Amino acid sequence: MAQLEAAPRILCVGIPVRDLTFRVAAVPARGSKANATHLAEICGGNALNAAIAIARLGGRVAFAGPMGDIRETSSGFILAQMAQEGIDTTHIVRMPDVTTPVSAIMIEPSGERTLTIYRDPRLWTVKLPDAEKLLADCRALLVESRCAAFAISLCTEARRRGIPVIVGVDRAMALQDGLLTAASHLLFASEQMQETAGIADDGGALRCLAGLTPAFLAATRGPNGTIWLNETGALEETPAFAVEAVDTLGAGDVFHGAFTLGLAEGEHVREALRFAAAAAALKCTRHGGGLAAPQRIEVEELLRSAPVLGAGGGPRQ
């Protein structure tokens, strides 16, 4: 999609990954082998998948974070794909003698994925460019939850400037994690939210975390939709869209990107969550991880025409 100059500029912060995806009939048992029916080499990583989604949905998007040595091949592969998507890579930091992360992912016919990934520990020692450069003309900041070590000061400065800071959480967080309070919006996956709060109930976990952070809190639950706390502290649900999923890889990241763009465009969180649900649903209908993120016209058509699944959007006590 051609990007208009008036489109909001969003900065995504994270660690790009080179993904090798294998379609398998089933994840092989420990110590065994399995033949894959398809192999694809794609770029990934939470923030990069979100950045691709934002670009395709009409936002202007820049990326900041560490990548490996300029001599290694994974970096070149990822950068070429980012350029094709129209993502500004000016603020990426190349780290000498460091390896760009690589993952191996197995995808079953149901769309469920199993993965293993290698990330060089030295990536977390990166020093991001000056905040003045990163946040110029920025309408929203989207950060991977694992990047607190090098992103906290940037998030703090963004909040000081009144810029929303959205954190996509796909792992359990320590209750002392600085991103819990540096963020304006925290988007968890349900399982990781429950693990973070130590409570095996989405509503209870949300309310527990609300006592630790002033941020907006939501948890995605795949086909069961999204549960979140509104401004009065009441639970609400945003239903999922009814689609036949073939690949869930990157769906949460696409959700985060679409939600961030919705906020940057001035939407209320309720509308931004529905927009995000539609984008993530469409991504699940096709293979390709984050590279299967939909175009804006597809999302708008789904919002107009498709039925939804879930318990409805009204408040629940």
KOLVOVEX-669268 format. One record per residue (C-alpha): x, y, z. Coordinates in nm, 3 decimals, padded with zeros to 5 digits, m for minus. Example, Ala and Ser with C-alpha at 12.3 -4.5 7.8 and 13.67 -1.06 7.14 Angstrom:
<pts>
       xx       yy       zz
   01.230  m00.450   00.780
   01.367  m00.106   00.714
</pts>
This chain:
<pts>
       xx       yy       zz
   00.000   00.000   00.000
   00.130   00.344  m00.089
   00.196   00.539   00.228
   00.060   00.891   00.257
   00.268   01.161   00.420
  m00.020   01.228   00.660
  m00.015   00.870   00.787
   00.102   00.840   01.149
   00.465   00.750   01.206
   00.516   00.459   01.446
   00.847   00.338   01.588
   00.885  m00.035   01.655
   01.164  m00.152   01.886
   01.277  m00.513   01.895
   01.514  m00.780   01.769
   01.459  m00.910   01.412
   01.476  m01.285   01.350
   01.537  m01.502   01.044
   01.270  m01.776   01.049
   01.286  m02.117   00.885
   00.932  m02.256   00.882
   00.843  m02.620   00.820
   00.490  m02.750   00.764
   00.451  m03.090   00.929
   00.167  m03.336   00.982
   00.256  m03.340   01.353
   00.543  m03.230   01.572
   00.779  m03.529   01.588
   00.824  m03.719   01.912
   01.143  m03.668   02.110
   01.439  m03.833   01.940
   01.251  m03.903   01.614
   01.239  m03.754   01.264
   00.959  m03.614   01.048
   00.936  m03.504   00.686
   00.809  m03.154   00.619
   00.568  m03.087   00.333
   00.685  m02.728   00.284
   00.978  m02.505   00.376
   00.979  m02.125   00.377
   01.247  m01.878   00.479
   01.097  m01.557   00.615
   01.185  m01.271   00.847
   01.024  m01.251   01.189
   01.051  m01.130   01.544
   00.765  m00.973   01.739
   00.831  m00.608   01.661
   00.930  m00.672   01.300
   00.611  m00.869   01.232
   00.416  m00.583   01.388
   00.606  m00.331   01.174
   00.517  m00.521   00.857
   00.152  m00.521   00.961
   00.158  m00.146   01.030
   00.316  m00.073   00.692
   00.059  m00.283   00.506
  m00.226  m00.122   00.698
  m00.117   00.227   00.593
   00.111   00.352   00.869
   00.460   00.497   00.832
   00.687   00.273   01.034
   01.048   00.288   01.148
   01.242   00.014   01.324
   01.509   00.037   01.594
   01.704  m00.242   01.757
   02.012  m00.462   01.725
   02.113  m00.683   01.435
   02.418  m00.898   01.380
   02.749  m00.835   01.212
   02.735  m00.671   00.871
   02.917  m00.974   00.725
   02.660  m01.239   00.819
   02.387  m01.342   00.576
   02.079  m01.334   00.800
   02.101  m00.957   00.843
   02.111  m00.897   00.469
   01.812  m01.122   00.412
   01.603  m00.942   00.675
   01.702  m00.592   00.566
   01.608  m00.667   00.205
   01.263  m00.777   00.317
   01.220  m00.468   00.536
   01.311  m00.245   00.243
   01.052  m00.422   00.028
   00.787  m00.350   00.292
   00.882   00.019   00.310
   01.010   00.005   00.668
   01.263   00.271   00.768
   01.577   00.088   00.885
   01.786   00.398   00.958
   01.792   00.333   01.333
   01.897  m00.034   01.329
   02.226  m00.090   01.512
   02.469  m00.342   01.361
   02.676  m00.525   01.624
   03.022  m00.655   01.528
   03.084  m01.030   01.575
   02.722  m01.086   01.688
   02.481  m01.327   01.518
   02.134  m01.217   01.410
   01.875  m01.451   01.571
   01.756  m01.755   01.375
   01.455  m01.975   01.455
   01.324  m02.311   01.335
   00.944  m02.335   01.338
   00.716  m02.634   01.282
   00.356  m02.560   01.180
   00.085  m02.825   01.211
  m00.230  m02.845   00.991
  m00.432  m02.678   01.270
  m00.209  m02.372   01.238
  m00.044  m02.428   01.577
   00.331  m02.367   01.579
   00.625  m02.502   01.777
   00.958  m02.324   01.762
   01.310  m02.299   01.888
   01.523  m01.987   01.855
   01.880  m01.876   01.912
   01.946  m01.519   02.028
   02.301  m01.409   02.099
   02.303  m01.270   02.458
   02.514  m00.976   02.342
   02.217  m00.835   02.150
   02.079  m00.702   02.479
   02.382  m00.479   02.529
   02.289  m00.261   02.230
   02.278   00.117   02.272
   01.990   00.268   02.077
   02.031   00.597   01.889
   01.941   00.924   02.060
   01.577   00.953   02.167
   01.545   01.288   01.992
   01.607   01.117   01.658
   01.395   00.813   01.735
   01.088   00.999   01.860
   01.079   01.286   01.611
   00.732   01.298   01.451
   00.644   00.976   01.636
   00.276   00.909   01.714
   00.324   00.577   01.896
   00.601   00.347   02.018
   00.565  m00.032   02.003
   00.816  m00.239   02.203
   00.882  m00.611   02.249
   00.855  m00.706   02.615
   01.197  m00.875   02.611
   01.369  m00.545   02.523
   01.345  m00.371   02.860
   01.724  m00.383   02.905
   01.781  m00.131   02.627
   01.441   00.032   02.574
   01.326   00.157   02.917
   01.478   00.503   02.890
   01.328   00.550   02.543
   00.986   00.444   02.672
   01.013   00.683   02.964
   01.100   00.972   02.734
   00.816   00.883   02.498
   00.567   00.891   02.785
   00.709   01.225   02.901
   00.628   01.357   02.555
   00.276   01.216   02.566
   00.349   00.942   02.310
   00.165   00.612   02.371
   00.397   00.321   02.453
   00.250  m00.017   02.359
   00.426  m00.330   02.483
   00.349  m00.664   02.320
   00.399  m00.933   02.584
   00.455  m01.292   02.468
   00.642  m01.418   02.775
   00.597  m01.401   03.151
   00.726  m01.075   03.297
   00.885  m01.014   03.634
   00.663  m00.799   03.853
   00.959  m00.563   03.887
   01.001  m00.528   03.509
   01.031  m00.158   03.428
   00.809  m00.195   03.121
   00.510  m00.268   03.345
   00.508   00.095   03.453
   00.683   00.256   03.154
   00.409   00.138   02.916
   00.079   00.312   02.852
  m00.072  m00.008   02.703
   00.021  m00.370   02.781
  m00.105  m00.640   02.544
  m00.048  m00.986   02.693
  m00.109  m01.333   02.563
  m00.346  m01.498   02.812
  m00.110  m01.772   02.930
   00.178  m01.532   02.987
  m00.047  m01.286   03.170
  m00.166  m01.556   03.409
   00.193  m01.668   03.465
   00.303  m01.308   03.531
   00.025  m01.249   03.783
   00.040  m01.598   03.935
  m00.336  m01.631   03.892
  m00.498  m01.897   03.669
  m00.788  m01.677   03.561
  m00.782  m01.402   03.302
  m01.009  m01.162   03.488
  m00.831  m01.213   03.818
  m00.490  m01.177   03.654
  m00.592  m00.852   03.483
  m00.719  m00.705   03.808
  m00.405  m00.814   03.992
  m00.180  m00.645   03.737
  m00.397  m00.334   03.743
  m00.279  m00.287   04.099
   00.081  m00.273   03.977
   00.055  m00.050   03.671
  m00.159   00.239   03.547
  m00.132   00.102   03.191
  m00.425  m00.020   02.983
  m00.433  m00.401   03.016
  m00.558  m00.662   02.770
  m00.499  m01.033   02.706
  m00.543  m01.209   02.373
  m00.692  m01.560   02.374
  m00.680  m01.671   02.011
  m01.024  m01.778   01.885
  m01.174  m01.682   02.223
  m01.111  m01.314   02.160
  m00.952  m01.050   02.380
  m01.035  m00.964   02.740
  m00.949  m00.622   02.880
  m01.017  m00.370   03.155
  m01.202  m00.054   03.061
  m01.156   00.287   03.219
  m01.396   00.199   03.504
  m01.209  m00.121   03.589
  m01.481  m00.346   03.444
  m01.394  m00.645   03.227
  m01.486  m00.629   02.860
  m01.436  m00.873   02.576
  m01.361  m00.814   02.210
  m01.471  m01.123   02.017
  m01.256  m01.301   01.763
  m01.353  m01.323   01.397
  m01.467  m01.657   01.258
  m01.194  m01.780   01.023
  m01.035  m02.113   00.934
  m00.683  m02.087   01.074
  m00.394  m02.252   00.889
  m00.097  m02.066   01.046
  m00.100  m01.877   01.377
   00.267  m01.777   01.358
   00.290  m01.399   01.398
  m00.081  m01.349   01.462
  m00.025  m01.186   01.799
   00.237  m00.956   01.650
   00.000  m00.849   01.372
  m00.261  m00.783   01.642
  m00.015  m00.559   01.829
   00.078  m00.367   01.516
  m00.281  m00.309   01.409
  m00.383  m00.202   01.762
  m00.094   00.046   01.776
  m00.187   00.193   01.438
  m00.550   00.225   01.549
  m00.443   00.423   01.855
  m00.208   00.639   01.648
  m00.499   00.719   01.416
  m00.704   00.840   01.712
  m00.932   00.541   01.766
  m01.068   00.449   02.110
  m00.920   00.126   02.247
  m01.248  m00.055   02.176
  m01.228   00.022   01.804
  m00.852  m00.037   01.796
  m00.900  m00.383   01.950
  m01.164  m00.479   01.692
  m00.942  m00.354   01.410
  m00.656  m00.560   01.553
  m00.875  m00.870   01.587
  m00.971  m00.848   01.220
  m00.610  m00.807   01.106
  m00.491  m01.101   01.318
  m00.776  m01.322   01.198
  m00.690  m01.262   00.833
  m00.324  m01.336   00.901
  m00.425  m01.676   01.041
  m00.594  m01.774   00.714
  m00.264  m01.785   00.523
   00.087  m01.918   00.570
   00.390  m01.695   00.604
   00.413  m01.568   00.961
   00.421  m01.189   00.978
   00.468  m01.174   00.601
   00.107  m01.295   00.573
  m00.020  m00.973   00.736
  m00.320  m00.834   00.545
  m00.367  m00.512   00.351
  m00.593  m00.235   00.486
  m00.868  m00.298   00.230
  m00.896  m00.662   00.344
  m00.933  m00.566   00.709
  m01.196  m00.304   00.635
  m01.395  m00.554   00.428
  m01.385  m00.810   00.710
  m01.497  m00.548   00.961
  m01.796  m00.468   00.740
  m01.904  m00.819   00.654
  m01.784  m01.098   00.881
  m01.961  m01.253   01.180
  m01.763  m01.277   01.503
  m01.708  m01.543   01.767
  m01.694  m01.497   02.142
  m01.899  m01.381   02.433
  m01.984  m01.038   02.299
  m01.843  m00.695   02.357
  m02.040  m00.584   02.659
  m01.894  m00.539   03.007
  m01.868  m00.839   03.238
  m01.837  m00.807   03.613
</pts>
